[in-house]
Every structure is written in structure tokens, then in C-alpha cells.
Amino acid sequence: MRSSPKLKPGIWDALVALIVLVMAVGCACAVWTGDSDGGGELEAVVRMDADGTDTEIRMRLDGLNRVERTVTSNGYTLQIVLTETEAWVEASDCPTQDCVHTGHISRSGQSIVCLPARVIVQLVGGDGGDPGVDAVVG
Ligand SMILES: [Zn+2]
């Protein structure tokens, strides 16, 4: 004698199902964002002020042969060299030459700044590494 009339799914069942679903999605998102952090390939980001417009050039360094880019920014011309592992300013007609003297950067977080030309060469991605404290700003 077992007659158990099935309960009709009410509002609470729907709510519980919804909460479970939200939690599942929330967990997935947390894992996802945590996982996507770090790693990746080294990328050079060159920011400049070309004709008064902020311009950004991004270039993957991985597998890159030596690439020279001449950028004109804020009235100055910089010759930037990118290789598979490094980036540097080869030559510049800015008055301070700090960007040239900064030398080569090869780690994520390092950057070369040319204030007169308003150019920033930055390395991002890669294995992380501490943000460049040894970069010269000038
Ligand atoms: Zn400079």
C-alpha cells in the first residue's frame, strides 16, 4: 500500500534549481578567470602620439625575426627594434636620448619611455615576472 501522490513542482523547486544553476555557473566563472591569468606569449606594445592621436601597435615577439619600426610621434622619430626576445630603441632624435640609453628590455612588465616623443615601448604577457622596476623613465 504505497501510494505517494507526486507533488507538483512548486515555486520553491524552481528557486532551488535556479540557485544550484547560478552557483554552478559562478564556480565555472571563478575557475575560468583564475585560469586565464598568467602564461601566454611575450608581446611588445608600442604606444605613441601620432599626429595628436593615441596610437598603439601590438606585436607578438614569439617567432619574430628582427623587425625595425620607425615611429614618428610628437615631432620626434624613433627607430624601435624588436626581436624574438628583446625590444629596444636603436636611435632617436629626441633631446634627452633616455629611451636609447635605457637599452634592451626582455621581460614582461619592462618598458622604455621617451617623454619628449611621448612613446612607450612595453613588454606584456609572457611568464609574468615582476613589474619592471629597473626601467628608466626619462
Ligand atoms: Zn627619447
Backbone and ligand atoms as CSV (ligand in chain L), in Angstrom:
chain,resi,resn,atom,element,x,y,z
A,1,MET,N,N,0.851,-1.192,0.000
A,1,MET,CA,C,0.000,0.000,0.000
A,1,MET,C,C,0.880,1.233,0.000
A,2,ARG,N,N,1.491,1.457,-1.070
A,2,ARG,CA,C,2.265,2.705,-1.050
A,2,ARG,C,C,1.818,3.589,-2.221
A,3,SER,N,N,1.069,4.494,-1.809
A,3,SER,CA,C,0.585,5.451,-2.789
A,3,SER,C,C,1.138,6.830,-2.402
A,4,SER,N,N,2.103,7.244,-3.092
A,4,SER,CA,C,2.645,8.559,-2.801
A,4,SER,C,C,2.345,9.478,-3.968
A,5,PRO,N,N,1.346,10.249,-3.793
A,5,PRO,CA,C,0.996,11.164,-4.887
A,5,PRO,C,C,2.129,12.156,-5.146
A,6,LYS,N,N,2.519,12.254,-6.383
A,6,LYS,CA,C,3.642,13.121,-6.721
A,6,LYS,C,C,3.274,14.588,-6.501
A,7,LEU,N,N,4.187,15.273,-5.834
A,7,LEU,CA,C,3.943,16.692,-5.611
A,7,LEU,C,C,4.196,17.467,-6.898
A,8,LYS,N,N,3.402,18.420,-7.110
A,8,LYS,CA,C,3.626,19.266,-8.275
A,8,LYS,C,C,4.817,20.182,-7.995
A,9,PRO,N,N,5.702,20.304,-8.935
A,9,PRO,CA,C,6.842,21.216,-8.694
A,9,PRO,C,C,6.362,22.633,-8.482
A,10,GLY,N,N,6.665,23.148,-7.331
A,10,GLY,CA,C,6.195,24.482,-6.996
A,10,GLY,C,C,7.269,25.527,-7.235
A,11,ILE,N,N,7.026,26.694,-6.723
A,11,ILE,CA,C,7.939,27.817,-6.917
A,11,ILE,C,C,9.281,27.571,-6.242
A,12,TRP,N,N,9.226,26.823,-5.090
A,12,TRP,CA,C,10.460,26.598,-4.339
A,12,TRP,C,C,11.401,25.655,-5.074
A,13,ASP,N,N,10.814,24.671,-5.731
A,13,ASP,CA,C,11.658,23.764,-6.508
A,13,ASP,C,C,12.391,24.519,-7.614
A,14,ALA,N,N,11.646,25.387,-8.257
A,14,ALA,CA,C,12.225,26.187,-9.332
A,14,ALA,C,C,13.345,27.069,-8.784
A,15,LEU,N,N,13.091,27.633,-7.598
A,15,LEU,CA,C,14.069,28.530,-6.987
A,15,LEU,C,C,15.358,27.780,-6.638
A,16,VAL,N,N,15.174,26.578,-6.026
A,16,VAL,CA,C,16.337,25.772,-5.660
A,16,VAL,C,C,17.144,25.409,-6.899
A,17,ALA,N,N,16.438,25.023,-7.948
A,17,ALA,CA,C,17.111,24.673,-9.199
A,17,ALA,C,C,17.895,25.864,-9.729
A,18,LEU,N,N,17.284,27.028,-9.613
A,18,LEU,CA,C,17.910,28.258,-10.109
A,18,LEU,C,C,19.187,28.565,-9.313
A,19,ILE,N,N,19.094,28.420,-7.977
A,19,ILE,CA,C,20.245,28.706,-7.121
A,19,ILE,C,C,21.402,27.760,-7.442
A,20,VAL,N,N,21.057,26.479,-7.606
A,20,VAL,CA,C,22.083,25.492,-7.943
A,20,VAL,C,C,22.761,25.866,-9.259
A,21,LEU,N,N,21.924,26.286,-10.219
A,21,LEU,CA,C,22.441,26.652,-11.536
A,21,LEU,C,C,23.375,27.858,-11.431
A,22,VAL,N,N,22.942,28.863,-10.667
A,22,VAL,CA,C,23.742,30.077,-10.513
A,22,VAL,C,C,25.084,29.754,-9.859
A,23,MET,N,N,25.023,28.885,-8.831
A,23,MET,CA,C,26.262,28.515,-8.147
A,23,MET,C,C,27.212,27.785,-9.079
A,24,ALA,N,N,26.641,26.904,-9.900
A,24,ALA,CA,C,27.463,26.141,-10.831
A,24,ALA,C,C,28.145,27.073,-11.828
A,25,VAL,N,N,27.373,28.002,-12.357
A,25,VAL,CA,C,27.923,28.955,-13.325
A,25,VAL,C,C,28.970,29.839,-12.652
A,26,GLY,N,N,28.644,30.268,-11.407
A,26,GLY,CA,C,29.569,31.114,-10.670
A,26,GLY,C,C,30.907,30.434,-10.455
A,27,CYS,N,N,30.868,29.180,-10.085
A,27,CYS,CA,C,32.097,28.420,-9.872
A,27,CYS,C,C,32.895,28.312,-11.159
A,28,ALA,N,N,32.165,28.024,-12.237
A,28,ALA,CA,C,32.838,27.883,-13.525
A,28,ALA,C,C,33.541,29.176,-13.908
A,29,CYS,N,N,32.876,30.294,-13.632
A,29,CYS,CA,C,33.456,31.590,-13.973
A,29,CYS,C,C,34.706,31.853,-13.140
A,30,ALA,N,N,34.633,31.537,-11.853
A,30,ALA,CA,C,35.763,31.769,-10.964
A,30,ALA,C,C,36.976,30.968,-11.430
A,31,VAL,N,N,36.729,29.732,-11.784
A,31,VAL,CA,C,37.823,28.880,-12.262
A,31,VAL,C,C,38.382,29.441,-13.562
A,32,TRP,N,N,37.468,29.878,-14.417
A,32,TRP,CA,C,37.857,30.358,-15.737
A,32,TRP,C,C,38.782,31.572,-15.630
A,33,THR,N,N,38.351,32.577,-14.850
A,33,THR,CA,C,39.148,33.802,-14.759
A,33,THR,C,C,40.484,33.529,-14.075
A,34,GLY,N,N,40.450,32.620,-13.078
A,34,GLY,CA,C,41.692,32.319,-12.385
A,34,GLY,C,C,42.674,31.623,-13.305
A,35,ASP,N,N,42.135,30.863,-14.220
A,35,ASP,CA,C,42.983,30.068,-15.092
A,35,ASP,C,C,43.593,30.895,-16.215
A,36,SER,N,N,42.846,31.889,-16.680
A,36,SER,CA,C,43.310,32.651,-17.837
A,36,SER,C,C,44.392,33.654,-17.452
A,37,ASP,N,N,44.660,33.759,-16.157
A,37,ASP,CA,C,45.657,34.716,-15.702
A,37,ASP,C,C,47.053,34.125,-15.852
A,38,GLY,N,N,47.960,34.908,-16.341
A,38,GLY,CA,C,49.341,34.439,-16.476
A,38,GLY,C,C,49.538,33.593,-17.706
A,39,GLY,N,N,50.772,33.266,-17.974
A,39,GLY,CA,C,51.072,32.486,-19.166
A,39,GLY,C,C,50.960,33.342,-20.413
A,40,GLY,N,N,50.954,32.717,-21.535
A,40,GLY,CA,C,50.836,33.477,-22.772
A,40,GLY,C,C,52.186,33.868,-23.317
A,41,GLU,N,N,52.134,34.463,-24.478
A,41,GLU,CA,C,53.375,34.801,-25.148
A,41,GLU,C,C,53.741,36.262,-24.931
A,42,LEU,N,N,55.024,36.522,-25.030
A,42,LEU,CA,C,55.521,37.877,-24.844
A,42,LEU,C,C,55.092,38.746,-26.030
A,43,GLU,N,N,54.613,39.928,-25.695
A,43,GLU,CA,C,54.093,40.818,-26.717
A,43,GLU,C,C,54.636,42.219,-26.472
A,44,ALA,N,N,55.028,42.875,-27.538
A,44,ALA,CA,C,55.500,44.243,-27.414
A,44,ALA,C,C,54.365,45.196,-27.739
A,45,VAL,N,N,54.180,46.175,-26.867
A,45,VAL,CA,C,53.154,47.180,-27.097
A,45,VAL,C,C,53.850,48.524,-27.243
A,46,VAL,N,N,53.670,49.147,-28.384
A,46,VAL,CA,C,54.264,50.458,-28.627
A,46,VAL,C,C,53.140,51.483,-28.655
A,47,ARG,N,N,53.191,52.408,-27.700
A,47,ARG,CA,C,52.180,53.469,-27.669
A,47,ARG,C,C,52.830,54.774,-28.076
A,48,MET,N,N,52.163,55.517,-28.891
A,48,MET,CA,C,52.734,56.784,-29.346
A,48,MET,C,C,51.641,57.806,-29.573
A,49,ASP,N,N,52.094,58.996,-29.825
A,49,ASP,CA,C,51.171,60.096,-30.056
A,49,ASP,C,C,51.394,60.571,-31.488
A,50,ALA,N,N,50.773,59.862,-32.413
A,50,ALA,CA,C,50.978,60.173,-33.823
A,50,ALA,C,C,49.941,61.181,-34.280
A,51,ASP,N,N,50.402,62.359,-34.674
A,51,ASP,CA,C,49.509,63.425,-35.137
A,51,ASP,C,C,48.419,63.744,-34.120
A,52,GLY,N,N,48.792,63.711,-32.855
A,52,GLY,CA,C,47.843,64.043,-31.813
A,52,GLY,C,C,46.858,62.936,-31.489
A,53,THR,N,N,47.023,61.777,-32.119
A,53,THR,CA,C,46.125,60.661,-31.824
A,53,THR,C,C,46.911,59.557,-31.133
A,54,ASP,N,N,46.325,59.046,-30.077
A,54,ASP,CA,C,46.953,57.921,-29.385
A,54,ASP,C,C,46.918,56.696,-30.283
A,55,THR,N,N,48.100,56.184,-30.568
A,55,THR,CA,C,48.187,55.028,-31.449
A,55,THR,C,C,48.897,53.905,-30.721
A,56,GLU,N,N,48.439,52.710,-30.937
A,56,GLU,CA,C,49.036,51.565,-30.255
A,56,GLU,C,C,49.341,50.470,-31.265
A,57,ILE,N,N,50.570,49.990,-31.211
A,57,ILE,CA,C,50.958,48.878,-32.074
A,57,ILE,C,C,51.279,47.694,-31.178
A,58,ARG,N,N,50.691,46.555,-31.479
A,58,ARG,CA,C,50.976,45.349,-30.703
A,58,ARG,C,C,51.636,44.334,-31.603
A,59,MET,N,N,52.672,43.680,-31.072
A,59,MET,CA,C,53.377,42.699,-31.876
A,59,MET,C,C,53.809,41.525,-31.027
A,60,ARG,N,N,53.470,40.345,-31.442
A,60,ARG,CA,C,53.955,39.134,-30.784
A,60,ARG,C,C,55.441,38.986,-31.059
A,61,LEU,N,N,56.190,38.724,-30.008
A,61,LEU,CA,C,57.624,38.560,-30.204
A,61,LEU,C,C,57.983,37.117,-30.564
A,62,ASP,N,N,57.107,36.213,-30.186
A,62,ASP,CA,C,57.405,34.803,-30.415
A,62,ASP,C,C,57.563,34.506,-31.904
A,63,GLY,N,N,58.709,33.975,-32.263
A,63,GLY,CA,C,58.947,33.602,-33.656
A,63,GLY,C,C,59.236,34.779,-34.564
A,64,LEU,N,N,59.453,35.926,-33.954
A,64,LEU,CA,C,59.672,37.136,-34.745
A,64,LEU,C,C,61.148,37.251,-35.146
A,65,ASN,N,N,61.369,37.563,-36.397
A,65,ASN,CA,C,62.719,37.919,-36.804
A,65,ASN,C,C,62.939,39.376,-36.437
A,66,ARG,N,N,64.131,39.852,-36.598
A,66,ARG,CA,C,64.412,41.242,-36.257
A,66,ARG,C,C,63.533,42.173,-37.085
A,67,VAL,N,N,62.766,42.978,-36.383
A,67,VAL,CA,C,61.871,43.918,-37.050
A,67,VAL,C,C,62.230,45.323,-36.607
A,68,GLU,N,N,62.389,46.206,-37.556
A,68,GLU,CA,C,62.656,47.594,-37.218
A,68,GLU,C,C,61.457,48.436,-37.586
A,69,ARG,N,N,61.050,49.247,-36.626
A,69,ARG,CA,C,59.918,50.119,-36.906
A,69,ARG,C,C,60.313,51.542,-36.612
A,70,THR,N,N,60.095,52.382,-37.566
A,70,THR,CA,C,60.352,53.787,-37.364
A,70,THR,C,C,59.027,54.473,-37.058
A,71,VAL,N,N,58.947,55.042,-35.871
A,71,VAL,CA,C,57.704,55.710,-35.496
A,71,VAL,C,C,57.957,57.197,-35.305
A,72,THR,N,N,57.032,57.987,-35.775
A,72,THR,CA,C,57.095,59.426,-35.591
A,72,THR,C,C,55.990,59.819,-34.632
A,73,SER,N,N,56.414,60.454,-33.548
A,73,SER,CA,C,55.447,60.790,-32.517
A,73,SER,C,C,55.815,62.127,-31.897
A,74,ASN,N,N,54.852,62.999,-31.801
A,74,ASN,CA,C,55.049,64.300,-31.166
A,74,ASN,C,C,56.216,65.072,-31.787
A,75,GLY,N,N,56.471,64.852,-33.063
A,75,GLY,CA,C,57.527,65.589,-33.757
A,75,GLY,C,C,58.888,64.937,-33.720
A,76,TYR,N,N,59.011,63.826,-33.037
A,76,TYR,CA,C,60.288,63.113,-32.974
A,76,TYR,C,C,60.172,61.755,-33.673
A,77,THR,N,N,61.313,61.279,-34.113
A,77,THR,CA,C,61.326,59.997,-34.805
A,77,THR,C,C,62.166,58.998,-34.026
A,78,LEU,N,N,61.591,57.866,-33.749
A,78,LEU,CA,C,62.303,56.812,-33.026
A,78,LEU,C,C,62.417,55.583,-33.903
A,79,GLN,N,N,63.576,54.955,-33.811
A,79,GLN,CA,C,63.758,53.693,-34.517
A,79,GLN,C,C,63.733,52.578,-33.475
A,80,ILE,N,N,62.674,51.807,-33.485
A,80,ILE,CA,C,62.484,50.749,-32.498
A,80,ILE,C,C,62.787,49.405,-33.138
A,81,VAL,N,N,63.566,48.598,-32.437
A,81,VAL,CA,C,63.907,47.279,-32.947
A,81,VAL,C,C,63.284,46.222,-32.045
A,82,LEU,N,N,62.629,45.257,-32.672
A,82,LEU,CA,C,62.028,44.151,-31.939
A,82,LEU,C,C,62.611,42.843,-32.443
A,83,THR,N,N,62.973,41.982,-31.511
A,83,THR,CA,C,63.406,40.645,-31.882
A,83,THR,C,C,62.552,39.632,-31.128
A,84,GLU,N,N,62.882,38.361,-31.272
A,84,GLU,CA,C,62.072,37.327,-30.626
A,84,GLU,C,C,62.105,37.457,-29.113
A,85,THR,N,N,63.177,38.003,-28.582
A,85,THR,CA,C,63.330,38.026,-27.129
A,85,THR,C,C,63.499,39.426,-26.538
A,86,GLU,N,N,63.731,40.413,-27.383
A,86,GLU,CA,C,64.055,41.733,-26.843
A,86,GLU,C,C,63.412,42.860,-27.644
A,87,ALA,N,N,63.404,44.025,-27.028
A,87,ALA,CA,C,62.979,45.237,-27.713
A,87,ALA,C,C,63.866,46.374,-27.241
A,88,TRP,N,N,64.202,47.270,-28.149
A,88,TRP,CA,C,64.978,48.438,-27.737
A,88,TRP,C,C,64.812,49.567,-28.739
A,89,VAL,N,N,65.238,50.749,-28.320
A,89,VAL,CA,C,65.221,51.907,-29.204
A,89,VAL,C,C,66.621,52.062,-29.772
A,90,GLU,N,N,66.736,51.852,-31.041
A,90,GLU,CA,C,68.042,51.884,-31.702
A,90,GLU,C,C,68.533,53.326,-31.855
A,91,ALA,N,N,67.648,54.185,-32.252
A,91,ALA,CA,C,68.044,55.574,-32.461
A,91,ALA,C,C,66.832,56.473,-32.271
A,92,SER,N,N,67.110,57.702,-31.897
A,92,SER,CA,C,66.031,58.664,-31.702
A,92,SER,C,C,66.589,60.063,-31.854
A,93,ASP,N,N,65.769,60.985,-32.306
A,93,ASP,CA,C,66.242,62.369,-32.418
A,93,ASP,C,C,65.672,63.238,-31.295
A,94,CYS,N,N,65.237,62.555,-30.214
A,94,CYS,CA,C,64.755,63.312,-29.065
A,94,CYS,C,C,65.954,63.908,-28.320
A,95,PRO,N,N,65.754,65.025,-27.611
A,95,PRO,CA,C,66.889,65.711,-26.970
A,95,PRO,C,C,67.517,64.942,-25.808
A,96,THR,N,N,66.754,64.154,-25.098
A,96,THR,CA,C,67.301,63.522,-23.885
A,96,THR,C,C,68.010,62.201,-24.164
A,97,GLN,N,N,67.573,61.478,-25.173
A,97,GLN,CA,C,68.158,60.180,-25.540
A,97,GLN,C,C,68.018,59.126,-24.447
A,98,ASP,N,N,67.151,59.386,-23.483
A,98,ASP,CA,C,66.969,58.421,-22.405
A,98,ASP,C,C,66.427,57.092,-22.917
A,99,CYS,N,N,65.575,57.185,-23.914
A,99,CYS,CA,C,64.976,55.970,-24.462
A,99,CYS,C,C,66.049,55.080,-25.083
A,100,VAL,N,N,67.024,55.721,-25.732
A,100,VAL,CA,C,68.119,54.958,-26.336
A,100,VAL,C,C,69.001,54.371,-25.241
A,101,HIS,N,N,69.249,55.172,-24.219
A,101,HIS,CA,C,70.127,54.734,-23.131
A,101,HIS,C,C,69.491,53.675,-22.232
A,102,THR,N,N,68.169,53.569,-22.283
A,102,THR,CA,C,67.505,52.525,-21.492
A,102,THR,C,C,68.003,51.151,-21.905
A,103,GLY,N,N,68.319,51.010,-23.164
A,103,GLY,CA,C,68.860,49.739,-23.645
A,103,GLY,C,C,67.778,48.725,-23.947
A,104,HIS,N,N,68.175,47.458,-23.816
A,104,HIS,CA,C,67.284,46.378,-24.231
A,104,HIS,C,C,66.374,45.960,-23.084
A,105,ILE,N,N,65.128,45.685,-23.416
A,105,ILE,CA,C,64.222,45.099,-22.436
A,105,ILE,C,C,63.803,43.732,-22.957
A,106,SER,N,N,63.682,42.786,-22.043
A,106,SER,CA,C,63.414,41.410,-22.478
A,106,SER,C,C,62.405,40.694,-21.593
A,107,ARG,N,N,61.923,41.372,-20.548
A,107,ARG,CA,C,60.998,40.701,-19.641
A,107,ARG,C,C,59.665,41.423,-19.606
A,108,SER,N,N,58.627,40.628,-19.365
A,108,SER,CA,C,57.286,41.188,-19.259
A,108,SER,C,C,57.218,42.206,-18.128
A,109,GLY,N,N,56.615,43.344,-18.396
A,109,GLY,CA,C,56.491,44.379,-17.386
A,109,GLY,C,C,57.518,45.485,-17.546
A,110,GLN,N,N,58.580,45.209,-18.286
A,110,GLN,CA,C,59.585,46.240,-18.516
A,110,GLN,C,C,59.099,47.196,-19.609
A,111,SER,N,N,59.626,48.401,-19.555
A,111,SER,CA,C,59.203,49.356,-20.567
A,111,SER,C,C,60.285,50.382,-20.853
A,112,ILE,N,N,60.219,50.952,-22.023
A,112,ILE,CA,C,61.091,52.050,-22.409
A,112,ILE,C,C,60.194,53.260,-22.649
A,113,VAL,N,N,60.535,54.346,-22.014
A,113,VAL,CA,C,59.698,55.533,-22.137
A,113,VAL,C,C,60.495,56.668,-22.750
A,114,CYS,N,N,59.924,57.304,-23.743
A,114,CYS,CA,C,60.519,58.517,-24.297
A,114,CYS,C,C,59.533,59.646,-24.069
A,115,LEU,N,N,59.825,60.458,-23.057
A,115,LEU,CA,C,58.890,61.524,-22.711
A,115,LEU,C,C,58.758,62.593,-23.799
A,116,PRO,N,N,59.881,63.076,-24.372
A,116,PRO,CA,C,59.731,64.124,-25.393
A,116,PRO,C,C,58.872,63.666,-26.576
A,117,ALA,N,N,59.049,62.416,-26.977
A,117,ALA,CA,C,58.290,61.905,-28.124
A,117,ALA,C,C,56.957,61.298,-27.712
A,118,ARG,N,N,56.772,61.153,-26.414
A,118,ARG,CA,C,55.555,60.527,-25.881
A,118,ARG,C,C,55.360,59.118,-26.444
A,119,VAL,N,N,56.451,58.362,-26.386
A,119,VAL,CA,C,56.411,56.982,-26.862
A,119,VAL,C,C,56.689,56.045,-25.686
A,120,ILE,N,N,55.926,54.992,-25.584
A,120,ILE,CA,C,56.171,53.962,-24.577
A,120,ILE,C,C,56.282,52.620,-25.277
A,121,VAL,N,N,57.391,51.937,-25.049
A,121,VAL,CA,C,57.545,50.574,-25.556
A,121,VAL,C,C,57.462,49.656,-24.343
A,122,GLN,N,N,56.519,48.742,-24.358
A,122,GLN,CA,C,56.298,47.911,-23.185
A,122,GLN,C,C,56.195,46.451,-23.588
A,123,LEU,N,N,56.711,45.588,-22.711
A,123,LEU,CA,C,56.564,44.156,-22.932
A,123,LEU,C,C,55.490,43.621,-22.001
A,124,VAL,N,N,54.551,42.885,-22.554
A,124,VAL,CA,C,53.467,42.318,-21.748
A,124,VAL,C,C,53.346,40.830,-22.045
A,125,GLY,N,N,52.590,40.155,-21.162
A,125,GLY,CA,C,52.373,38.724,-21.351
A,125,GLY,C,C,53.574,37.924,-20.901
A,126,GLY,N,N,53.842,36.814,-21.552
A,126,GLY,CA,C,54.976,36.003,-21.171
A,126,GLY,C,C,54.730,35.298,-19.865
A,127,ASP,N,N,55.787,34.982,-19.160
A,127,ASP,CA,C,55.671,34.219,-17.925
A,127,ASP,C,C,55.408,35.101,-16.729
A,128,GLY,N,N,55.005,36.306,-16.962
A,128,GLY,CA,C,54.740,37.210,-15.865
A,128,GLY,C,C,56.014,37.915,-15.438
A,129,GLY,N,N,56.581,37.549,-14.324
A,129,GLY,CA,C,57.770,38.233,-13.851
A,129,GLY,C,C,57.366,39.534,-13.183
A,130,ASP,N,N,58.192,40.018,-12.303
A,130,ASP,CA,C,57.824,41.215,-11.549
A,130,ASP,C,C,57.818,42.430,-12.464
A,131,PRO,N,N,56.896,43.365,-12.185
A,131,PRO,CA,C,56.838,44.572,-12.989
A,131,PRO,C,C,58.174,45.313,-12.975
A,132,GLY,N,N,58.555,45.808,-14.115
A,132,GLY,CA,C,59.893,46.382,-14.272
A,132,GLY,C,C,60.150,47.565,-13.386
A,133,VAL,N,N,60.946,47.354,-12.374
A,133,VAL,CA,C,61.344,48.450,-11.513
A,133,VAL,C,C,62.631,49.068,-12.062
A,134,ASP,N,N,63.320,48.241,-12.877
A,134,ASP,CA,C,64.615,48.684,-13.383
A,134,ASP,C,C,64.507,49.456,-14.686
A,135,ALA,N,N,63.297,49.756,-15.107
A,135,ALA,CA,C,63.128,50.538,-16.316
A,135,ALA,C,C,63.422,52.013,-16.018
A,136,VAL,N,N,64.059,52.683,-16.951
A,136,VAL,CA,C,64.412,54.076,-16.748
A,136,VAL,C,C,63.347,54.963,-17.373
A,137,VAL,N,N,62.857,55.873,-16.594
A,137,VAL,CA,C,61.877,56.820,-17.107
A,137,VAL,C,C,62.572,58.155,-17.324
A,138,GLY,N,N,62.465,58.672,-18.541
A,138,GLY,CA,C,63.142,59.944,-18.779
A,138,GLY,C,C,62.744,60.553,-20.092
L,1,ZN,ZN,ZN,63.784,59.570,-26.265
